[in-house]
Amino acid sequence: MADLRLAAIDPIRTTAGAVWADGRNGAGTNPRSPRKQSAKERLVRALAPGRPVETCEVDYVVDANGMMVAILVRDVSNGEVVARIEAQDLWQLGAAEVTGGMLLERKG
């Protein structure tokens, strides 16, 4: 299981437009936009890179009072817990007055 660390970061803004050799911009040249990923897909790809999203499930761990204490990413084929984020880490980020974004650092 990977060790995870969450931390607040300042927002990053970048823009880029396609530029063609003849000087035209690429606006409107791709009529088919890509399908947006679900929250589950984004979370699994961030916490368990290289694992197929179809074989993973996201589960919440709650205590006896019904409070969420952790979020798990589990491989459904063998039950292995691939990643775990403690809810306390998420709450600390939410308590920050100015949070422009979130940094996810994965070790292992």
Secondary structure, DSSP 8 states (H G I E B T S, - for coil): --EEEEEEE---------B-TTS-B-TT---S------HHHHHHHHHSTTS-GGGEEEEEEE-TTS-EEEEEEEETTT--EEEEEEHHHHHHHHHSS---EEEEEEE-
